[in-house]
Structures are given as structure tokens and as C-alpha cells.
Amino acid sequence: MKGSLFLTAAIILEVFGSAMLKISEGFTVFWPSLGVVIGYAVSFFYFGLALKYLPLSTAYAVWAGMGTALTALVGIVLFHEDISIFKTIAFLTIIAGVVILNKSKEKVVQEEITE
């Protein structure tokens, strides 16, 4: 449970850092640039805490996949980026992959409990 909470915080902060990166206009605007540094630094901190409880392979895949999908969604909603059927399919594929990874982790834990 703790690992999942830390991973969720890491994902949210990564998405925040990415949004600030867009707003910083190539690090030419101070406050959004500071938001990039803080967002990514705290994201890595929480990701490190998550790895105390979660396997690296699953945690990194979830972090990268959900971070990518949510950052793309932020781009569409906040920055009015284009959306297409192909982008929608890609987002759904990423999310499906994350769900499958999490289900496979649960199965391994259940198998270890029954042994």
C-alpha cells in the first residue's frame, strides 16, 4: 500500500514537472523553471521510496507509462494539443499495459502466499 501511494505521488509530480517544463519556455521563465526542478526532484524522491516496497520492473513501467499518458492528457486539456484516434488508442494501450503489469504482480504475490 505504501509503495503504491509513493508511486502515485511520483507520477503526479512528474506530470507537474513536465507541465512546468512546457510553461518555462525553455527555462526562460523563472517560476515554472523552478517548478520543473522541484517537481522532478521530489518525483524521484518518492519513486525511490516506492522502490523500497515495489519491484523495479513493475514500478518503473507504471511510473513511465502513467506519466506519459497523463502528461499527454495534460497537453491536450491545458495546452490544447491535438487529439486523434491513434493517440487515443495509444493512451488506452499504455493504460492497459499498466493494468496487466499490476495484475501480474498481484498473481505473483498470491502464489507466494499459497506456497
trRosetta pair geometry for C-beta under 8 A, 3 or more apart (Angstrom, degrees):
i j d omega theta_ij theta_ji phi_ij phi_ji
1 4 5.9 -57 -152 34 30 110
1 5 6.6 28 153 -16 65 106
2 5 5.7 -58 -151 37 34 110
2 6 6.2 31 154 -16 69 106
2 49 7.9 -93 151 151 101 103
2 53 5.4 162 80 -53 93 163
3 6 5.8 -56 -147 38 30 109
3 7 6.1 29 155 -19 65 109
3 50 4.9 91 -160 -156 69 67
3 51 7.9 120 -138 -47 104 12
3 52 7.1 -151 -94 71 94 68
3 53 2.9 -140 -62 91 114 122
3 54 4.1 146 176 -36 138 96
3 59 7.3 -92 175 -96 111 121
4 7 5.6 -54 -143 38 30 112
4 8 6.3 36 155 -22 64 104
4 50 7.7 100 -64 -136 14 105
4 53 8.0 -86 -15 106 56 133
4 54 7.5 114 -61 -66 56 129
5 8 5.7 -50 -147 33 31 113
5 9 6.6 31 153 -17 63 104
6 9 5.7 -54 -151 36 32 111
6 10 6.4 35 150 -22 65 106
6 46 4.8 -172 -172 -175 78 83
6 47 7.4 159 145 -87 98 19
6 49 4.3 -133 -146 98 147 105
6 50 3.8 -167 100 -69 112 79
6 53 7.3 127 30 31 130 123
7 10 5.5 -51 -148 35 34 115
7 11 6.4 35 153 -21 66 103
7 46 7.4 174 -80 141 20 100
7 47 7.0 65 -114 -114 60 60
7 50 4.1 102 -62 -130 77 150
7 54 6.5 20 -54 2 132 158
7 59 5.8 -130 -104 -145 128 92
7 62 6.2 27 173 100 138 128
7 63 6.2 -113 -158 -74 94 92
8 11 5.8 -53 -149 34 31 111
8 12 6.4 29 155 -17 65 106
9 12 5.9 -56 -146 38 31 110
9 13 6.2 25 158 -14 66 110
9 42 8.0 -83 151 143 104 98
9 43 7.8 -166 128 -117 70 55
9 46 4.3 -123 95 -156 109 159
10 13 6.0 -60 -145 42 27 107
10 14 6.3 31 155 -23 64 107
10 43 4.8 95 -156 -164 64 68
10 44 7.5 97 -139 -68 106 16
10 45 8.0 -165 -99 68 93 52
10 46 4.0 -159 -66 94 83 107
10 47 4.0 109 -136 -62 151 76
10 50 6.0 -80 -8 -12 139 137
10 63 5.9 -32 111 -124 123 115
11 14 5.7 -54 -148 33 29 112
11 15 6.5 28 154 -17 64 105
11 43 7.7 122 -46 -143 12 106
11 62 7.6 -73 -71 136 130 85
11 63 5.9 -145 -80 -133 86 62
11 66 5.0 -14 -141 101 141 119
11 67 5.3 -138 -142 -71 77 80
11 70 6.8 92 164 24 104 149
12 15 5.8 -56 -152 36 31 110
12 16 6.4 34 149 -20 64 106
13 16 5.3 -48 -145 36 36 117
13 17 6.3 41 154 -21 65 103
13 39 5.0 179 178 -164 77 69
13 40 7.5 169 139 -78 97 20
13 42 5.0 -118 -159 92 155 98
13 43 3.7 -164 98 -74 111 86
13 46 6.6 124 21 23 139 135
14 17 5.6 -52 -149 36 31 113
14 18 6.4 32 152 -19 64 105
14 39 7.0 135 -101 154 18 98
14 40 6.8 62 -115 -108 62 62
14 43 4.4 115 -60 -146 73 153
14 63 7.1 105 -10 -177 158 90
14 67 4.5 -31 104 -128 138 126
14 71 7.6 -71 125 -60 89 116
15 18 5.7 -53 -148 36 32 112
15 19 6.4 33 153 -19 65 104
15 67 6.1 -153 -60 -143 79 69
15 70 4.7 -54 -97 114 140 118
15 71 5.2 -152 -125 -74 78 74
15 74 6.0 144 -177 -25 105 145
16 19 5.8 -56 -149 36 30 109
16 20 6.3 28 153 -17 65 108
16 35 6.9 -110 152 172 95 104
16 39 4.4 -152 98 -129 96 129
16 43 8.0 -177 49 -60 97 118
17 20 5.7 -56 -147 39 31 111
17 21 6.4 41 150 -29 64 101
17 35 7.0 -175 -113 138 51 74
17 36 5.2 85 -161 -145 79 49
17 37 8.0 162 -132 2 108 11
17 38 7.7 -164 -94 77 95 54
17 39 2.8 -176 -69 105 83 123
17 40 4.3 114 -145 -49 161 74
17 43 6.1 -86 -9 -13 136 139
18 21 5.3 -45 -151 24 34 118
18 22 7.1 35 151 -17 62 97
18 39 7.7 -126 -4 125 49 144
18 67 7.5 132 -21 177 142 96
18 71 4.5 -21 100 -126 158 124
18 74 7.3 125 93 66 109 144
19 22 5.8 -50 -160 31 37 111
19 23 6.5 28 148 -11 67 109
19 71 7.4 -152 -52 -135 75 78
19 74 5.2 -86 -83 154 113 146
19 78 6.7 31 -140 68 119 158
20 23 5.5 -58 -145 44 38 110
20 24 5.9 48 153 -35 70 103
20 32 4.5 -179 -165 -167 80 79
20 33 7.5 178 155 -70 105 15
20 35 3.5 -148 -130 103 152 115
20 36 4.6 -155 104 -61 114 67
20 39 5.8 161 21 -3 136 145
21 24 5.7 -46 -143 24 28 117
21 32 7.7 -172 -59 156 14 104
21 36 4.9 93 -74 -109 73 120
22 75 7.4 163 -74 -104 160 86
22 79 6.2 -69 157 -79 154 148
23 29 6.7 -83 139 70 74 141
23 32 4.0 -143 101 -129 103 152
23 35 7.6 8 67 61 124 139
24 27 5.2 11 150 -82 125 37
24 28 6.9 131 158 35 69 53
24 29 5.2 -153 -147 53 47 90
24 32 3.9 -154 -74 108 71 108
24 33 4.3 109 -138 -70 127 67
24 35 7.5 -159 -63 53 108 98
24 36 5.8 -34 -34 -29 150 129
25 28 4.8 -57 97 47 99 106
25 29 5.4 77 31 -9 104 106
25 32 7.7 84 7 72 72 141
27 33 4.6 84 -138 -116 68 123
27 36 7.5 -82 -92 35 86 153
28 33 7.7 158 31 -55 19 128
29 32 5.0 35 95 34 111 109
29 33 6.2 165 81 -21 55 96
30 33 5.7 -73 -152 38 24 113
30 34 6.3 22 159 -19 67 106
31 34 5.6 -50 -147 34 33 112
31 35 6.5 40 150 -22 63 103
32 35 5.1 -49 -149 33 39 120
32 36 6.7 50 150 -27 66 93
33 36 5.6 -41 -156 22 36 115
33 37 7.0 31 150 -13 63 102
34 37 5.8 -55 -152 38 36 109
34 38 6.1 28 154 -12 69 110
35 38 5.9 -58 -138 45 29 106
35 39 5.6 33 162 -23 66 113
36 39 6.0 -58 -142 37 21 110
36 40 6.3 8 165 -7 61 111
37 40 6.5 -63 -145 42 22 101
37 41 6.0 19 160 -18 62 115
38 41 5.8 -59 -139 40 26 110
38 42 6.0 15 167 -9 65 111
39 42 6.5 -64 -145 42 20 100
39 43 6.1 25 155 -23 60 113
40 43 5.3 -55 -143 36 31 118
40 44 6.4 31 159 -18 66 103
41 44 6.1 -56 -153 35 28 107
41 45 6.5 32 148 -21 62 106
42 45 5.2 -48 -148 33 38 119
42 46 6.4 34 155 -14 68 102
43 46 6.1 -58 -149 40 29 104
43 47 6.2 31 152 -21 64 108
44 47 5.4 -52 -141 37 33 115
44 48 6.3 39 155 -23 64 102
45 48 5.8 -55 -157 32 28 112
45 49 6.8 25 148 -15 62 104
46 49 5.4 -50 -149 36 39 113
46 50 6.3 45 150 -24 67 101
47 50 5.5 -49 -149 32 34 115
47 51 6.7 38 151 -24 63 102
47 59 7.3 134 -160 155 82 118
47 63 6.0 53 -119 -118 116 155
48 51 5.7 -51 -153 28 33 113
48 52 7.7 46 147 -28 58 90
49 52 5.9 -39 -168 10 43 115
49 53 8.0 11 148 4 63 102
50 53 6.4 -78 -168 47 43 96
50 54 5.4 -16 159 24 84 121
50 59 5.5 154 127 -148 116 134
50 63 7.8 149 79 -68 156 123
51 54 6.2 -75 -111 61 34 80
51 56 6.1 31 -135 -89 109 74
51 59 5.9 -166 -89 78 70 167
54 58 6.0 -113 172 82 105 107
54 59 4.1 117 110 -66 127 116
54 105 7.9 -9 -150 -151 91 151
55 58 4.9 70 71 19 97 104
55 59 6.5 179 81 -9 44 94
55 105 7.0 -163 28 -121 118 113
56 59 5.9 -65 -136 44 24 107
56 60 5.8 18 171 -16 66 113
57 60 6.5 -59 -142 37 19 104
57 61 6.4 16 159 -15 57 113
58 61 5.9 -62 -148 38 28 110
58 62 6.2 23 158 -15 66 109
58 101 5.3 158 -135 166 84 111
58 102 7.2 115 -168 -85 119 50
58 104 7.9 -159 -100 77 119 99
58 105 5.1 57 -118 -73 162 131
59 62 6.0 -59 -148 39 28 107
59 63 6.0 27 156 -19 65 111
60 63 5.6 -55 -141 40 31 113
60 64 6.0 23 162 -12 67 110
61 64 6.1 -57 -140 43 25 104
61 65 5.8 18 163 -14 63 117
61 97 7.3 -112 168 140 115 108
61 98 7.0 178 130 -105 91 68
61 101 5.4 -170 99 -112 137 166
62 65 6.0 -60 -135 44 23 106
62 66 5.7 9 172 -5 64 115
62 98 5.2 96 -119 -141 72 101
62 101 6.3 -150 -62 91 88 139
62 102 7.0 74 -89 -62 127 97
63 66 6.7 -59 -132 44 16 97
63 67 5.8 17 163 -19 56 119
64 67 5.8 -60 -141 40 21 113
64 68 6.2 23 160 -20 61 109
65 68 5.9 -58 -150 34 25 109
65 69 6.4 16 158 -12 63 109
65 94 4.7 175 -167 -175 95 96
65 95 7.6 162 152 -77 113 34
65 97 5.9 -139 -132 86 154 114
65 98 4.8 -171 101 -66 141 106
66 69 5.7 -55 -142 41 34 108
66 70 5.8 26 162 -13 69 111
66 94 7.6 164 -74 145 37 111
66 95 7.7 76 -99 -103 73 69
66 98 5.8 77 -55 -103 92 158
67 70 6.2 -60 -139 44 24 104
67 71 6.0 25 161 -20 63 112
68 71 5.9 -57 -143 37 24 110
68 72 6.4 24 157 -18 61 107
68 94 6.2 -127 83 -146 114 156
69 72 5.8 -57 -152 36 29 111
69 73 6.5 30 150 -19 64 106
69 91 5.0 110 -139 -143 100 81
69 94 4.7 -175 -63 95 118 140
69 95 6.0 102 -124 -57 170 87
70 73 5.4 -51 -147 36 36 115
70 74 6.4 41 152 -21 66 101
71 74 5.6 -48 -148 34 34 113
71 75 6.5 40 149 -22 62 102
72 75 5.4 -50 -152 32 34 117
72 76 6.6 33 151 -18 65 103
72 81 7.9 -104 -165 80 64 143
72 87 7.0 -166 172 -170 135 112
72 91 6.4 -142 86 -89 138 108
73 76 5.7 -53 -150 35 34 110
73 77 6.1 19 158 -8 69 111
73 91 7.3 93 -61 -129 95 140
74 77 6.0 -61 -137 46 28 101
74 78 5.3 -9 179 15 70 119
74 79 7.4 50 134 3 68 99
75 78 7.0 -55 -108 53 14 85
75 79 5.0 -43 -154 48 54 119
75 81 4.2 -1 147 10 97 141
76 79 7.5 4 -30 57 8 76
76 80 7.4 31 -171 -128 37 16
76 81 5.1 -80 -88 62 49 89
76 82 7.8 -68 -116 84 85 14
76 83 5.1 47 -130 -62 131 111
82 87 7.8 152 114 -10 73 152
83 87 5.4 -123 -151 73 61 137
83 88 6.6 67 175 -53 102 91
84 87 4.9 101 50 6 72 98
84 88 7.0 -132 97 -3 41 88
85 88 5.5 -54 -150 37 34 115
85 89 6.3 36 152 -19 66 104
86 89 5.7 -51 -146 37 32 111
86 90 6.3 36 152 -21 64 105
87 90 5.5 -54 -148 36 33 114
87 91 6.4 35 154 -21 66 102
88 91 5.8 -51 -149 33 31 111
88 92 6.4 27 154 -14 64 108
89 92 5.8 -58 -148 41 31 110
89 93 6.2 35 153 -23 65 107
90 93 5.6 -54 -148 34 30 114
90 94 6.5 32 154 -20 64 103
91 94 5.8 -55 -152 34 31 111
91 95 6.4 25 154 -14 66 108
92 95 5.7 -55 -145 40 32 110
92 96 6.1 36 154 -22 66 106
93 96 5.6 -52 -144 36 30 112
93 97 6.4 34 154 -22 62 104
94 97 5.7 -55 -154 33 30 113
94 98 6.6 30 151 -18 64 104
95 98 5.6 -51 -150 34 35 112
95 99 6.5 35 151 -19 65 104
96 99 5.7 -53 -149 36 33 112
96 100 6.3 33 153 -19 66 106
97 100 5.7 -55 -146 37 31 110
97 101 6.3 34 154 -20 65 104
98 101 5.7 -52 -149 35 31 113
98 102 6.4 28 155 -16 64 106
99 102 5.8 -58 -150 38 30 109
99 103 6.3 29 153 -18 66 107
100 103 5.7 -55 -146 37 32 111
100 104 6.3 32 155 -20 65 105
101 104 5.8 -57 -149 35 30 109
101 105 6.5 32 152 -21 64 104
102 105 5.6 -50 -150 32 35 114
102 106 6.6 36 151 -20 65 103
103 106 5.6 -50 -150 34 35 113
103 107 6.5 38 151 -22 65 103
104 107 5.6 -49 -150 32 36 114
104 108 6.7 38 151 -20 64 101
105 108 5.8 -53 -153 33 33 111
105 109 6.6 32 151 -17 65 105
106 109 5.7 -56 -150 37 33 111
106 110 6.3 33 153 -19 67 106
107 110 5.7 -54 -147 37 32 111
107 111 6.3 33 153 -20 65 105
108 111 5.7 -54 -148 35 31 111
108 112 6.5 31 153 -19 64 105
109 112 5.7 -54 -150 35 32 111
109 113 6.5 33 152 -22 65 105
110 113 5.6 -53 -150 33 34 113
110 114 6.5 25 156 -14 66 108
111 114 6.0 -59 -147 39 31 106
111 115 6.6 38 155 -32 64 104
112 115 5.9 -51 -150 22 32 114
